[in-house]
Amino acid sequence: MARVQEAYKGRNIVIEEPESGRELVTSEPQLFIDDQQVNVIQNPGGTYSSEGLYYTEYASLSELARASIDSHQPEE
């Protein structure tokens, strides 16, 4: 699996995605924010959704993670 790690607004995002043939068939992409796994749904068109952000689709797991963090930020 390919592993990408980034920081956003002080939070740690880790994305793990299958890289090749067999992994693509047997593995699902995984998203973690601050070591907590986020349930991810890969839609037929290649976009991603999550249980925490209903009725929205994101082009990448990184976009989904940032939107999830933004939706849980306290109002200033």
PDB file with SEQRES, HELIX, SHEET and CRYST1 records, atoms N, CA, C and O in Angstrom:
SEQRES   1 A   76  MET ALA ARG VAL GLN GLU ALA TYR LYS GLY ARG ASN ILE          
SEQRES   2 A   76  VAL ILE GLU GLU PRO GLU SER GLY ARG GLU LEU VAL THR          
SEQRES   3 A   76  SER GLU PRO GLN LEU PHE ILE ASP ASP GLN GLN VAL ASN          
SEQRES   4 A   76  VAL ILE GLN ASN PRO GLY GLY THR TYR SER SER GLU GLY          
SEQRES   5 A   76  LEU TYR TYR THR GLU TYR ALA SER LEU SER GLU LEU ALA          
SEQRES   6 A   76  ARG ALA SER ILE ASP SER HIS GLN PRO GLU GLU                  
HELIX    1 AA1 GLY A   21  THR A   26  1                                   6    
HELIX    2 AA2 LEU A   61  SER A   71  1                                  11    
SHEET    1 AA1 4 ALA A   2  TYR A   8  0                                        
SHEET    2 AA1 4 ARG A  11  GLU A  17 -1                                        
SHEET    3 AA1 4 GLN A  30  ILE A  33 -1                                        
SHEET    4 AA1 4 GLN A  36  VAL A  38 -1                                        
SHEET    1 AA2 3 VAL A  40  GLN A  42  0                                        
SHEET    2 AA2 3 TYR A  48  SER A  50 -1                                        
SHEET    3 AA2 3 LEU A  53  TYR A  58 -1                                        
CRYST1    1.000    1.000    1.000  90.00  90.00  90.00 P 1           1          
ATOM      1  N   MET A   1       0.837  -1.187   0.000  1.00  0.00           N  
ATOM      2  CA  MET A   1       0.000   0.000   0.000  1.00  0.00           C  
ATOM      3  C   MET A   1       0.875   1.240   0.000  1.00  0.00           C  
ATOM      4  O   MET A   1       1.916   1.294   0.654  1.00  0.00           O  
ATOM      5  N   ALA A   2       0.429   2.219  -0.740  1.00  0.00           N  
ATOM      6  CA  ALA A   2       1.091   3.524  -0.713  1.00  0.00           C  
ATOM      7  C   ALA A   2       0.604   4.278   0.510  1.00  0.00           C  
ATOM      8  O   ALA A   2      -0.590   4.294   0.809  1.00  0.00           O  
ATOM      9  N   ARG A   3       1.532   4.900   1.212  1.00  0.00           N  
ATOM     10  CA  ARG A   3       1.179   5.622   2.437  1.00  0.00           C  
ATOM     11  C   ARG A   3       1.592   7.079   2.267  1.00  0.00           C  
ATOM     12  O   ARG A   3       2.741   7.383   1.947  1.00  0.00           O  
ATOM     13  N   VAL A   4       0.632   7.971   2.488  1.00  0.00           N  
ATOM     14  CA  VAL A   4       0.879   9.404   2.405  1.00  0.00           C  
ATOM     15  C   VAL A   4       0.516  10.003   3.750  1.00  0.00           C  
ATOM     16  O   VAL A   4      -0.521   9.681   4.330  1.00  0.00           O  
ATOM     17  N   GLN A   5       1.376  10.872   4.236  1.00  0.00           N  
ATOM     18  CA  GLN A   5       1.128  11.516   5.525  1.00  0.00           C  
ATOM     19  C   GLN A   5       1.241  13.025   5.337  1.00  0.00           C  
ATOM     20  O   GLN A   5       2.148  13.506   4.658  1.00  0.00           O  
ATOM     21  N   GLU A   6       0.316  13.767   5.943  1.00  0.00           N  
ATOM     22  CA  GLU A   6       0.358  15.220   5.871  1.00  0.00           C  
ATOM     23  C   GLU A   6      -0.247  15.820   7.134  1.00  0.00           C  
ATOM     24  O   GLU A   6      -0.981  15.156   7.866  1.00  0.00           O  
ATOM     25  N   ALA A   7       0.070  17.068   7.370  1.00  0.00           N  
ATOM     26  CA  ALA A   7      -0.501  17.799   8.499  1.00  0.00           C  
ATOM     27  C   ALA A   7      -1.434  18.868   7.943  1.00  0.00           C  
ATOM     28  O   ALA A   7      -1.154  19.481   6.912  1.00  0.00           O  
ATOM     29  N   TYR A   8      -2.547  19.083   8.642  1.00  0.00           N  
ATOM     30  CA  TYR A   8      -3.512  20.093   8.243  1.00  0.00           C  
ATOM     31  C   TYR A   8      -4.140  20.662   9.507  1.00  0.00           C  
ATOM     32  O   TYR A   8      -4.751  19.933  10.289  1.00  0.00           O  
ATOM     33  N   LYS A   9      -3.987  21.966   9.704  1.00  0.00           N  
ATOM     34  CA  LYS A   9      -4.536  22.658  10.873  1.00  0.00           C  
ATOM     35  C   LYS A   9      -4.168  21.961  12.181  1.00  0.00           C  
ATOM     36  O   LYS A   9      -4.993  21.824  13.085  1.00  0.00           O  
ATOM     37  N   GLY A  10      -2.914  21.527  12.259  1.00  0.00           N  
ATOM     38  CA  GLY A  10      -2.425  20.898  13.473  1.00  0.00           C  
ATOM     39  C   GLY A  10      -2.844  19.454  13.665  1.00  0.00           C  
ATOM     40  O   GLY A  10      -2.574  18.866  14.713  1.00  0.00           O  
ATOM     41  N   ARG A  11      -3.492  18.879  12.683  1.00  0.00           N  
ATOM     42  CA  ARG A  11      -3.956  17.486  12.762  1.00  0.00           C  
ATOM     43  C   ARG A  11      -3.104  16.633  11.827  1.00  0.00           C  
ATOM     44  O   ARG A  11      -2.589  17.132  10.826  1.00  0.00           O  
ATOM     45  N   ASN A  12      -2.956  15.361  12.146  1.00  0.00           N  
ATOM     46  CA  ASN A  12      -2.162  14.440  11.355  1.00  0.00           C  
ATOM     47  C   ASN A  12      -3.075  13.572  10.491  1.00  0.00           C  
ATOM     48  O   ASN A  12      -3.963  12.892  11.006  1.00  0.00           O  
ATOM     49  N   ILE A  13      -2.854  13.599   9.190  1.00  0.00           N  
ATOM     50  CA  ILE A  13      -3.643  12.812   8.229  1.00  0.00           C  
ATOM     51  C   ILE A  13      -2.742  11.730   7.647  1.00  0.00           C  
ATOM     52  O   ILE A  13      -1.631  12.017   7.202  1.00  0.00           O  
ATOM     53  N   VAL A  14      -3.219  10.487   7.648  1.00  0.00           N  
ATOM     54  CA  VAL A  14      -2.511   9.379   7.009  1.00  0.00           C  
ATOM     55  C   VAL A  14      -3.473   8.707   6.044  1.00  0.00           C  
ATOM     56  O   VAL A  14      -4.593   8.347   6.406  1.00  0.00           O  
ATOM     57  N   ILE A  15      -3.014   8.546   4.809  1.00  0.00           N  
ATOM     58  CA  ILE A  15      -3.819   7.911   3.764  1.00  0.00           C  
ATOM     59  C   ILE A  15      -3.049   6.684   3.270  1.00  0.00           C  
ATOM     60  O   ILE A  15      -1.868   6.774   2.933  1.00  0.00           O  
ATOM     61  N   GLU A  16      -3.726   5.553   3.235  1.00  0.00           N  
ATOM     62  CA  GLU A  16      -3.138   4.325   2.708  1.00  0.00           C  
ATOM     63  C   GLU A  16      -4.023   3.850   1.562  1.00  0.00           C  
ATOM     64  O   GLU A  16      -5.214   3.598   1.741  1.00  0.00           O  
ATOM     65  N   GLU A  17      -3.416   3.731   0.376  1.00  0.00           N  
ATOM     66  CA  GLU A  17      -4.162   3.298  -0.802  1.00  0.00           C  
ATOM     67  C   GLU A  17      -3.453   2.124  -1.462  1.00  0.00           C  
ATOM     68  O   GLU A  17      -2.223   2.076  -1.473  1.00  0.00           O  
ATOM     69  N   PRO A  18      -4.213   1.171  -2.015  1.00  0.00           N  
ATOM     70  CA  PRO A  18      -3.606   0.053  -2.739  1.00  0.00           C  
ATOM     71  C   PRO A  18      -2.817   0.570  -3.943  1.00  0.00           C  
ATOM     72  O   PRO A  18      -3.205   1.554  -4.573  1.00  0.00           O  
ATOM     73  N   GLU A  19      -1.705  -0.103  -4.254  1.00  0.00           N  
ATOM     74  CA  GLU A  19      -0.835   0.344  -5.341  1.00  0.00           C  
ATOM     75  C   GLU A  19      -0.970  -0.441  -6.640  1.00  0.00           C  
ATOM     76  O   GLU A  19      -0.913   0.147  -7.720  1.00  0.00           O  
ATOM     77  N   SER A  20      -1.148  -1.757  -6.558  1.00  0.00           N  
ATOM     78  CA  SER A  20      -1.067  -2.556  -7.771  1.00  0.00           C  
ATOM     79  C   SER A  20      -2.167  -3.604  -7.844  1.00  0.00           C  
ATOM     80  O   SER A  20      -2.975  -3.745  -6.926  1.00  0.00           O  
ATOM     81  N   GLY A  21      -2.183  -4.327  -8.938  1.00  0.00           N  
ATOM     82  CA  GLY A  21      -3.189  -5.309  -9.289  1.00  0.00           C  
ATOM     83  C   GLY A  21      -3.895  -6.027  -8.163  1.00  0.00           C  
ATOM     84  O   GLY A  21      -5.069  -5.754  -7.913  1.00  0.00           O  
ATOM     85  N   ARG A  22      -3.232  -6.926  -7.480  1.00  0.00           N  
ATOM     86  CA  ARG A  22      -3.878  -7.721  -6.432  1.00  0.00           C  
ATOM     87  C   ARG A  22      -4.352  -6.847  -5.267  1.00  0.00           C  
ATOM     88  O   ARG A  22      -5.437  -7.062  -4.727  1.00  0.00           O  
ATOM     89  N   GLU A  23      -3.541  -5.866  -4.886  1.00  0.00           N  
ATOM     90  CA  GLU A  23      -3.953  -4.961  -3.808  1.00  0.00           C  
ATOM     91  C   GLU A  23      -5.225  -4.206  -4.180  1.00  0.00           C  
ATOM     92  O   GLU A  23      -6.085  -3.982  -3.328  1.00  0.00           O  
ATOM     93  N   LEU A  24      -5.351  -3.814  -5.443  1.00  0.00           N  
ATOM     94  CA  LEU A  24      -6.537  -3.074  -5.880  1.00  0.00           C  
ATOM     95  C   LEU A  24      -7.800  -3.901  -5.724  1.00  0.00           C  
ATOM     96  O   LEU A  24      -8.869  -3.357  -5.450  1.00  0.00           O  
ATOM     97  N   VAL A  25      -7.686  -5.215  -5.895  1.00  0.00           N  
ATOM     98  CA  VAL A  25      -8.849  -6.094  -5.795  1.00  0.00           C  
ATOM     99  C   VAL A  25      -9.171  -6.413  -4.335  1.00  0.00           C  
ATOM    100  O   VAL A  25     -10.343  -6.477  -3.964  1.00  0.00           O  
ATOM    101  N   THR A  26      -8.150  -6.614  -3.506  1.00  0.00           N  
ATOM    102  CA  THR A  26      -8.375  -7.100  -2.146  1.00  0.00           C  
ATOM    103  C   THR A  26      -8.339  -6.016  -1.077  1.00  0.00           C  
ATOM    104  O   THR A  26      -8.750  -6.275   0.054  1.00  0.00           O  
ATOM    105  N   SER A  27      -7.873  -4.831  -1.384  1.00  0.00           N  
ATOM    106  CA  SER A  27      -7.706  -3.793  -0.364  1.00  0.00           C  
ATOM    107  C   SER A  27      -8.566  -2.576  -0.644  1.00  0.00           C  
ATOM    108  O   SER A  27      -8.834  -2.227  -1.794  1.00  0.00           O  
ATOM    109  N   GLU A  28      -8.982  -1.955   0.411  1.00  0.00           N  
ATOM    110  CA  GLU A  28      -9.738  -0.711   0.339  1.00  0.00           C  
ATOM    111  C   GLU A  28      -8.828   0.425   0.808  1.00  0.00           C  
ATOM    112  O   GLU A  28      -7.943   0.204   1.635  1.00  0.00           O  
ATOM    113  N   PRO A  29      -9.033   1.630   0.292  1.00  0.00           N  
ATOM    114  CA  PRO A  29      -8.257   2.754   0.808  1.00  0.00           C  
ATOM    115  C   PRO A  29      -8.612   2.999   2.272  1.00  0.00           C  
ATOM    116  O   PRO A  29      -9.741   2.754   2.696  1.00  0.00           O  
ATOM    117  N   GLN A  30      -7.642   3.484   3.034  1.00  0.00           N  
ATOM    118  CA  GLN A  30      -7.874   3.766   4.444  1.00  0.00           C  
ATOM    119  C   GLN A  30      -7.438   5.187   4.751  1.00  0.00           C  
ATOM    120  O   GLN A  30      -6.458   5.689   4.200  1.00  0.00           O  
ATOM    121  N   LEU A  31      -8.186   5.823   5.645  1.00  0.00           N  
ATOM    122  CA  LEU A  31      -7.908   7.190   6.052  1.00  0.00           C  
ATOM    123  C   LEU A  31      -7.876   7.241   7.577  1.00  0.00           C  
ATOM    124  O   LEU A  31      -8.759   6.709   8.250  1.00  0.00           O  
ATOM    125  N   PHE A  32      -6.838   7.894   8.108  1.00  0.00           N  
ATOM    126  CA  PHE A  32      -6.706   8.079   9.551  1.00  0.00           C  
ATOM    127  C   PHE A  32      -6.478   9.559   9.830  1.00  0.00           C  
ATOM    128  O   PHE A  32      -5.679  10.206   9.153  1.00  0.00           O  
ATOM    129  N   ILE A  33      -7.169  10.086  10.811  1.00  0.00           N  
ATOM    130  CA  ILE A  33      -6.938  11.446  11.291  1.00  0.00           C  
ATOM    131  C   ILE A  33      -6.567  11.323  12.759  1.00  0.00           C  
ATOM    132  O   ILE A  33      -7.350  10.826  13.569  1.00  0.00           O  
ATOM    133  N   ASP A  34      -5.367  11.777  13.095  1.00  0.00           N  
ATOM    134  CA  ASP A  34      -4.845  11.648  14.465  1.00  0.00           C  
ATOM    135  C   ASP A  34      -4.975  10.210  14.968  1.00  0.00           C  
ATOM    136  O   ASP A  34      -5.436   9.976  16.085  1.00  0.00           O  
ATOM    137  N   ASP A  35      -4.570   9.258  14.144  1.00  0.00           N  
ATOM    138  CA  ASP A  35      -4.573   7.819  14.463  1.00  0.00           C  
ATOM    139  C   ASP A  35      -5.965   7.213  14.633  1.00  0.00           C  
ATOM    140  O   ASP A  35      -6.080   6.057  15.042  1.00  0.00           O  
ATOM    141  N   GLN A  36      -7.016   7.962  14.329  1.00  0.00           N  
ATOM    142  CA  GLN A  36      -8.386   7.438  14.376  1.00  0.00           C  
ATOM    143  C   GLN A  36      -8.840   7.126  12.950  1.00  0.00           C  
ATOM    144  O   GLN A  36      -8.819   8.003  12.087  1.00  0.00           O  
ATOM    145  N   GLN A  37      -9.248   5.891  12.704  1.00  0.00           N  
ATOM    146  CA  GLN A  37      -9.673   5.517  11.357  1.00  0.00           C  
ATOM    147  C   GLN A  37     -11.012   6.167  11.025  1.00  0.00           C  
ATOM    148  O   GLN A  37     -11.929   6.199  11.846  1.00  0.00           O  
ATOM    149  N   VAL A  38     -11.098   6.678   9.814  1.00  0.00           N  
ATOM    150  CA  VAL A  38     -12.320   7.282   9.292  1.00  0.00           C  
ATOM    151  C   VAL A  38     -12.912   6.292   8.291  1.00  0.00           C  
ATOM    152  O   VAL A  38     -12.205   5.824   7.399  1.00  0.00           O  
ATOM    153  N   ASN A  39     -14.191   5.971   8.426  1.00  0.00           N  
ATOM    154  CA  ASN A  39     -14.840   5.066   7.473  1.00  0.00           C  
ATOM    155  C   ASN A  39     -15.000   5.773   6.135  1.00  0.00           C  
ATOM    156  O   ASN A  39     -15.632   6.825   6.039  1.00  0.00           O  
ATOM    157  N   VAL A  40     -14.417   5.175   5.114  1.00  0.00           N  
ATOM    158  CA  VAL A  40     -14.380   5.773   3.781  1.00  0.00           C  
ATOM    159  C   VAL A  40     -15.165   4.902   2.813  1.00  0.00           C  
ATOM    160  O   VAL A  40     -15.095   3.674   2.865  1.00  0.00           O  
ATOM    161  N   ILE A  41     -15.906   5.548   1.938  1.00  0.00           N  
ATOM    162  CA  ILE A  41     -16.644   4.863   0.885  1.00  0.00           C  
ATOM    163  C   ILE A  41     -16.085   5.341  -0.441  1.00  0.00           C  
ATOM    164  O   ILE A  41     -16.069   6.542  -0.714  1.00  0.00           O  
ATOM    165  N   GLN A  42     -15.624   4.403  -1.276  1.00  0.00           N  
ATOM    166  CA  GLN A  42     -15.167   4.780  -2.609  1.00  0.00           C  
ATOM    167  C   GLN A  42     -16.345   4.603  -3.557  1.00  0.00           C  
ATOM    168  O   GLN A  42     -16.840   3.493  -3.749  1.00  0.00           O  
ATOM    169  N   ASN A  43     -16.784   5.703  -4.142  1.00  0.00           N  
ATOM    170  CA  ASN A  43     -17.955   5.703  -5.013  1.00  0.00           C  
ATOM    171  C   ASN A  43     -17.590   5.180  -6.397  1.00  0.00           C  
ATOM    172  O   ASN A  43     -16.419   5.204  -6.774  1.00  0.00           O  
ATOM    173  N   PRO A  44     -18.583   4.705  -7.165  1.00  0.00           N  
ATOM    174  CA  PRO A  44     -18.316   4.144  -8.486  1.00  0.00           C  
ATOM    175  C   PRO A  44     -17.570   5.093  -9.430  1.00  0.00           C  
ATOM    176  O   PRO A  44     -16.801   4.631 -10.273  1.00  0.00           O  
ATOM    177  N   GLY A  45     -17.773   6.376  -9.312  1.00  0.00           N  
ATOM    178  CA  GLY A  45     -17.112   7.331 -10.203  1.00  0.00           C  
ATOM    179  C   GLY A  45     -15.694   7.679  -9.788  1.00  0.00           C  
ATOM    180  O   GLY A  45     -15.045   8.502 -10.434  1.00  0.00           O  
ATOM    181  N   GLY A  46     -15.198   7.055  -8.706  1.00  0.00           N  
ATOM    182  CA  GLY A  46     -13.839   7.310  -8.261  1.00  0.00           C  
ATOM    183  C   GLY A  46     -13.733   8.364  -7.178  1.00  0.00           C  
ATOM    184  O   GLY A  46     -12.634   8.661  -6.708  1.00  0.00           O  
ATOM    185  N   THR A  47     -14.861   8.935  -6.775  1.00  0.00           N  
ATOM    186  CA  THR A  47     -14.837   9.912  -5.690  1.00  0.00           C  
ATOM    187  C   THR A  47     -14.944   9.191  -4.358  1.00  0.00           C  
ATOM    188  O   THR A  47     -15.162   7.981  -4.310  1.00  0.00           O  
ATOM    189  N   TYR A  48     -14.789   9.949  -3.271  1.00  0.00           N  
ATOM    190  CA  TYR A  48     -14.836   9.381  -1.929  1.00  0.00           C  
ATOM    191  C   TYR A  48     -15.876  10.090  -1.078  1.00  0.00           C  
ATOM    192  O   TYR A  48     -16.112  11.289  -1.227  1.00  0.00           O  
ATOM    193  N   SER A  49     -16.490   9.330  -0.185  1.00  0.00           N  
ATOM    194  CA  SER A  49     -17.448   9.863   0.776  1.00  0.00           C  
ATOM    195  C   SER A  49     -17.124   9.254   2.140  1.00  0.00           C  
ATOM    196  O   SER A  49     -16.352   8.302   2.251  1.00  0.00           O  
ATOM    197  N   SER A  50     -17.741   9.834   3.174  1.00  0.00           N  
ATOM    198  CA  SER A  50     -17.524   9.345   4.525  1.00  0.00           C  
ATOM    199  C   SER A  50     -18.824   9.438   5.304  1.00  0.00           C  
ATOM    200  O   SER A  50     -19.684  10.262   4.996  1.00  0.00           O  
ATOM    201  N   GLU A  51     -18.965   8.596   6.308  1.00  0.00           N  
ATOM    202  CA  GLU A  51     -20.160   8.632   7.146  1.00  0.00           C  
ATOM    203  C   GLU A  51     -20.306   9.976   7.860  1.00  0.00           C  
ATOM    204  O   GLU A  51     -21.424  10.403   8.147  1.00  0.00           O  
ATOM    205  N   GLY A  52     -19.203  10.635   8.143  1.00  0.00           N  
ATOM    206  CA  GLY A  52     -19.246  11.892   8.873  1.00  0.00           C  
ATOM    207  C   GLY A  52     -19.634  13.097   8.023  1.00  0.00           C  
ATOM    208  O   GLY A  52     -20.012  14.138   8.562  1.00  0.00           O  
ATOM    209  N   LEU A  53     -19.546  12.968   6.711  1.00  0.00           N  
ATOM    210  CA  LEU A  53     -19.870  14.078   5.801  1.00  0.00           C  
ATOM    211  C   LEU A  53     -20.898  13.576   4.789  1.00  0.00           C  
ATOM    212  O   LEU A  53     -20.573  13.266   3.643  1.00  0.00           O  
ATOM    213  N   TYR A  54     -22.122  13.507   5.239  1.00  0.00           N  
ATOM    214  CA  TYR A  54     -23.190  12.943   4.406  1.00  0.00           C  
ATOM    215  C   TYR A  54     -23.463  13.792   3.161  1.00  0.00           C  
ATOM    216  O   TYR A  54     -23.343  15.017   3.183  1.00  0.00           O  
ATOM    217  N   TYR A  55     -23.829  13.111   2.087  1.00  0.00           N  
ATOM    218  CA  TYR A  55     -24.278  13.738   0.839  1.00  0.00           C  
ATOM    219  C   TYR A  55     -23.209  14.572   0.160  1.00  0.00           C  
ATOM    220  O   TYR A  55     -23.533  15.469  -0.618  1.00  0.00           O  
ATOM    221  N   THR A  56     -21.935  14.295   0.438  1.00  0.00           N  
ATOM    222  CA  THR A  56     -20.858  15.004  -0.238  1.00  0.00           C  
ATOM    223  C   THR A  56     -19.881  13.992  -0.808  1.00  0.00           C  
ATOM    224  O   THR A  56     -19.697  12.909  -0.253  1.00  0.00           O  
ATOM    225  N   GLU A  57     -19.257  14.353  -1.919  1.00  0.00           N  
ATOM    226  CA  GLU A  57     -18.254  13.512  -2.556  1.00  0.00           C  
ATOM    227  C   GLU A  57     -17.006  14.350  -2.770  1.00  0.00           C  
ATOM    228  O   GLU A  57     -17.090  15.542  -3.066  1.00  0.00           O  
ATOM    229  N   TYR A  58     -15.847  13.718  -2.617  1.00  0.00           N  
ATOM    230  CA  TYR A  58     -14.573  14.412  -2.745  1.00  0.00           C  
ATOM    231  C   TYR A  58     -13.704  13.689  -3.763  1.00  0.00           C  
ATOM    232  O   TYR A  58     -13.731  12.461  -3.856  1.00  0.00           O  
ATOM    233  N   ALA A  59     -12.941  14.447  -4.517  1.00  0.00           N  
ATOM    234  CA  ALA A  59     -12.104  13.885  -5.574  1.00  0.00           C  
ATOM    235  C   ALA A  59     -10.945  13.064  -5.024  1.00  0.00           C  
ATOM    236  O   ALA A  59     -10.428  12.184  -5.713  1.00  0.00           O  
ATOM    237  N   SER A  60     -10.528  13.346  -3.781  1.00  0.00           N  
ATOM    238  CA  SER A  60      -9.407  12.616  -3.192  1.00  0.00           C  
ATOM    239  C   SER A  60      -9.648  12.401  -1.701  1.00  0.00           C  
ATOM    240  O   SER A  60     -10.476  13.072  -1.086  1.00  0.00           O  
ATOM    241  N   LEU A  61      -8.913  11.457  -1.140  1.00  0.00           N  
ATOM    242  CA  LEU A  61      -8.998  11.216   0.299  1.00  0.00           C  
ATOM    243  C   LEU A  61      -8.443  12.398   1.078  1.00  0.00           C  
ATOM    244  O   LEU A  61      -8.901  12.685   2.184  1.00  0.00           O  
ATOM    245  N   SER A  62      -7.473  13.076   0.516  1.00  0.00           N  
ATOM    246  CA  SER A  62      -6.914  14.261   1.163  1.00  0.00           C  
ATOM    247  C   SER A  62      -7.971  15.358   1.295  1.00  0.00           C  
ATOM    248  O   SER A  62      -8.082  15.993   2.344  1.00  0.00           O  
ATOM    249  N   GLU A  63      -8.745  15.579   0.233  1.00  0.00           N  
ATOM    250  CA  GLU A  63      -9.823  16.567   0.286  1.00  0.00           C  
ATOM    251  C   GLU A  63     -10.876  16.169   1.316  1.00  0.00           C  
ATOM    252  O   GLU A  63     -11.373  17.014   2.062  1.00  0.00           O  
ATOM    253  N   LEU A  64     -11.212  14.890   1.355  1.00  0.00           N  
ATOM    254  CA  LEU A  64     -12.190  14.405   2.325  1.00  0.00           C  
ATOM    255  C   LEU A  64     -11.680  14.626   3.752  1.00  0.00           C  
ATOM    256  O   LEU A  64     -12.438  15.064   4.617  1.00  0.00           O  
ATOM    257  N   ALA A  65     -10.408  14.326   4.002  1.00  0.00           N  
ATOM    258  CA  ALA A  65      -9.834  14.498   5.337  1.00  0.00           C  
ATOM    259  C   ALA A  65      -9.869  15.964   5.755  1.00  0.00           C  
ATOM    260  O   ALA A  65     -10.249  16.277   6.884  1.00  0.00           O  
ATOM    261  N   ARG A  66      -9.475  16.866   4.854  1.00  0.00           N  
ATOM    262  CA  ARG A  66      -9.487  18.295   5.182  1.00  0.00           C  
ATOM    263  C   ARG A  66     -10.904  18.776   5.477  1.00  0.00           C  
ATOM    264  O   ARG A  66     -11.113  19.549   6.412  1.00  0.00           O  
ATOM    265  N   ALA A  67     -11.869  18.330   4.693  1.00  0.00           N  
ATOM    266  CA  ALA A  67     -13.263  18.729   4.916  1.00  0.00           C  
ATOM    267  C   ALA A  67     -13.763  18.196   6.260  1.00  0.00           C  
ATOM    268  O   ALA A  67     -14.510  18.875   6.964  1.00  0.00           O  
ATOM    269  N   SER A  68     -13.352  16.993   6.606  1.00  0.00           N  
ATOM    270  CA  SER A  68     -13.746  16.417   7.888  1.00  0.00           C  
ATOM    271  C   SER A  68     -13.166  17.228   9.044  1.00  0.00           C  
ATOM    272  O   SER A  68     -13.859  17.504  10.023  1.00  0.00           O  
ATOM    273  N   ILE A  69     -11.906  17.606   8.931  1.00  0.00           N  
ATOM    274  CA  ILE A  69     -11.279  18.432   9.965  1.00  0.00           C  
ATOM    275  C   ILE A  69     -11.975  19.784  10.048  1.00  0.00           C  
ATOM    276  O   ILE A  69     -12.269  20.263  11.143  1.00  0.00           O  
ATOM    277  N   ASP A  70     -12.239  20.399   8.906  1.00  0.00           N  
ATOM    278  CA  ASP A  70     -12.912  21.704   8.887  1.00  0.00           C  
ATOM    279  C   ASP A  70     -14.291  21.624   9.516  1.00  0.00           C  
ATOM    280  O   ASP A  70     -14.707  22.552  10.210  1.00  0.00           O  
ATOM    281  N   SER A  71     -15.008  20.532   9.287  1.00  0.00           N  
ATOM    282  CA  SER A  71     -16.378  20.412   9.808  1.00  0.00           C  
ATOM    283  C   SER A  71     -16.396  20.203  11.319  1.00  0.00           C  
ATOM    284  O   SER A  71     -17.433  20.387  11.958  1.00  0.00           O  
ATOM    285  N   HIS A  72     -15.266  19.824  11.890  1.00  0.00           N  
ATOM    286  CA  HIS A  72     -15.194  19.593  13.333  1.00  0.00           C  
ATOM    287  C   HIS A  72     -14.399  20.674  14.065  1.00  0.00           C  
ATOM    288  O   HIS A  72     -14.119  20.539  15.257  1.00  0.00           O  
ATOM    289  N   GLN A  73     -14.035  21.742  13.358  1.00  0.00           N  
ATOM    290  CA  GLN A  73     -13.318  22.852  13.982  1.00  0.00           C  
ATOM    291  C   GLN A  73     -14.320  23.713  14.755  1.00  0.00           C  
ATOM    292  O   GLN A  73     -15.410  23.985  14.253  1.00  0.00           O  
ATOM    293  N   PRO A  74     -13.973  24.139  15.948  1.00  0.00           N  
ATOM    294  CA  PRO A  74     -14.883  25.045  16.686  1.00  0.00           C  
ATOM    295  C   PRO A  74     -14.972  26.394  15.984  1.00  0.00           C  
ATOM    296  O   PRO A  74     -13.995  26.880  15.415  1.00  0.00           O  
ATOM    297  N   GLU A  75     -16.135  26.978  16.032  1.00  0.00           N  
ATOM    298  CA  GLU A  75     -16.358  28.307  15.436  1.00  0.00           C  
ATOM    299  C   GLU A  75     -15.581  29.343  16.236  1.00  0.00           C  
ATOM    300  O   GLU A  75     -15.546  29.298  17.465  1.00  0.00           O  
ATOM    301  N   GLU A  76     -14.962  30.270  15.528  1.00  0.00           N  
ATOM    302  CA  GLU A  76     -14.209  31.336  16.222  1.00  0.00           C  
ATOM    303  C   GLU A  76     -14.967  32.633  16.203  1.00  0.00           C  
ATOM    304  O   GLU A  76     -14.491  33.635  16.737  1.00  0.00           O  
TER     305      GLU A  76                                                      
END                                                                             
